[in-house]
Amino acid sequence: MNNSYVTQKNWWKESAAGIPMLITETPGPKSKVMHANTTKYMKGLSGQVKLFPVCFKEGAGITMTDVDGNKYLDFSSGIYVTSLGHCHPKISEAVSFWAKKLMNAHDFTTPVKEKLMEKMASILPGNLNAIQLYSDGTTAVEASIRAARAISGKHEFISAYRDFHGKTLGSVSCAQMYRGEVHSYGPTRAAGFYMVPRPDPYRPLWSKTDGTIDTNAYIRFYENFLIEGTVGNVAAFILEPVQGWGGSIFPPDDFFPKLKKLCDKYGILLIDDEVLAGMGRTGDWLTLNHWGVIPDIVTFGKSFGNGFPVTAMVVSEENGDALEKISASSSYGGNPMACAASLASIEVIEDEDILQNVNTVGEYFMKRMLKMKEQHPIIGDVKGKGFLLGIELVKDKKTKEPFIEAGTLVYQKAFKRGLAWIPAGHILRMSPPLIMSEKYAAMGMDIIEDTITEVEKEFGYN
Ligand SMILES: Cc1ncc(COP(=O)(O)O)c(C=O)c1O
């Protein structure tokens, strides 16, 4: 494998000089034409693209440049994907090396796969070291469902309101999609898949007398649901460690430890879908590491290949046979380019002290957001860990009514000021590249805060 890249923590800084750099109104004239030409044929775009139809031509580190020459500060990493910056030289070099040498060898071993397997086993907790590779998150989730069935011999699954796990039939059965979409083409939840509420500290369903969220009440509800609402054949709980699509919603610290205890009591597996939150985004390889919980099955995606489509499903060693039973391999999973992208990404996280940066700058983000919450009438809640962040906009801090119109306006106006990002409705989601220094973190937060102030004025606040 090519080792010519020499680690340089600051490889991206030159490309960030002078950003944001805006030379036309955005979206600019070329963007508009190209978007119109494309969408004549391409359908089914996400809401964010429809609201801000810009056309990007390149990315470097923490910046993205559109076809009109406007250069943006990236606060989304694609969609939580290019976490080590756009076109990290080591990762691009590793992929292009194998693109010229060997693109696919079925699921035979290759030298780069050997290295990746060893590297993954070294970073994963406990006995999590029976691995299979895929090309998108939803396929890894599908595999986790099949593996859980093979391990447990059971067939029911429990997920949670506002969890998201992908868009194929099994994973959509564990996910909440927009109501209109789901109902417009018939039932999408397969039989035996259930949803339960999970704790959102800002909007608790069950609280203690002091007003704080009551995790025990959720766990009691689950226990009751297992007995009354299922046929006693539950294979697994399948959950995101943090709800990403749902708006960066972190559970209380005691939730996963208590849930794992409940799972163990009933012989139920815990599938931890780390496609969005894993591989450094919250400051550790797995977000569940923060709570000392080792899942039975884990999925990775997005940051796992820093933009190259490579994902993984991992079970513990003692359950490795399940991967034989489900014939776990696929056509593209683990191709040499994919393995190279993933191996290089993990090495970059290690060599460039990325977890340390995420934890340090993450603290800055949290402090800044807490201050903003105090000062702004429409900021109801702020949440996050590391570089997985959210600001929830509400019409009134007491009623907590979601302020979707403000969310949409803040999104569009901040983009116009040079911030490339992907909020969701009234929750301003932020997922900057993990290489970002405090200087650029502050620049992005300044843009967001200035925009919130402007939008508050437009809506008649302060
Ligand atoms: C937690 C989680 N799981 C699975 C998926 C599906 O991944 P993909 O879009 O690569 O199929 C996503 C995508 O956003 C996700 O956030």
The ligand as an SDF file (V2000), in Angstrom:
LIG
                    3D

 16 16  0  0  0  0  0  0  0  0999 V2000
  -28.2210    6.2980   12.0670 C   0  0  0  0  0  0  0  0  0  0  0  0
  -28.3090    5.9960   10.5940 C   0  0  0  0  0  0  0  0  0  0  0  0
  -28.3860    4.7170   10.1940 N   0  0  0  0  0  0  0  0  0  0  0  0
  -28.4470    4.3850    8.8940 C   0  0  0  0  0  0  0  0  0  0  0  0
  -28.4670    5.3600    7.9140 C   0  0  0  0  0  0  0  0  0  0  0  0
  -28.5560    4.9730    6.4720 C   0  0  0  0  0  0  0  0  0  0  0  0
  -27.3340    5.1920    5.8490 O   0  0  0  0  0  0  0  0  0  0  0  0
  -27.2390    5.3380    4.2640 P   0  0  0  0  0  0  0  0  0  0  0  0
  -27.8700    6.6370    3.8930 O   0  0  0  0  0  0  0  0  0  0  0  0
  -25.7780    5.2810    3.9790 O   0  0  0  0  0  0  0  0  0  0  0  0
  -27.9770    4.1590    3.6990 O   0  0  0  0  0  0  0  0  0  0  0  0
  -28.3870    6.7050    8.2790 C   0  0  0  0  0  0  0  0  0  0  0  0
  -28.3930    7.7720    7.2570 C   0  0  0  0  0  0  0  0  0  0  0  0
  -28.5120    8.9180    7.5110 O   0  0  0  0  0  0  0  0  0  0  0  0
  -28.3100    7.0300    9.6630 C   0  0  0  0  0  0  0  0  0  0  0  0
  -28.2430    8.3090   10.0650 O   0  0  0  0  0  0  0  0  0  0  0  0
  1  2  1  0
  2  3  1  0
  2 15  2  0
  3  4  2  0
  4  5  1  0
  5  6  1  0
  5 12  2  0
  6  7  1  0
  7  8  1  0
  8  9  2  0
  8 10  1  0
  8 11  1  0
 12 13  1  0
 12 15  1  0
 13 14  2  0
 15 16  1  0
M  END
$$$$
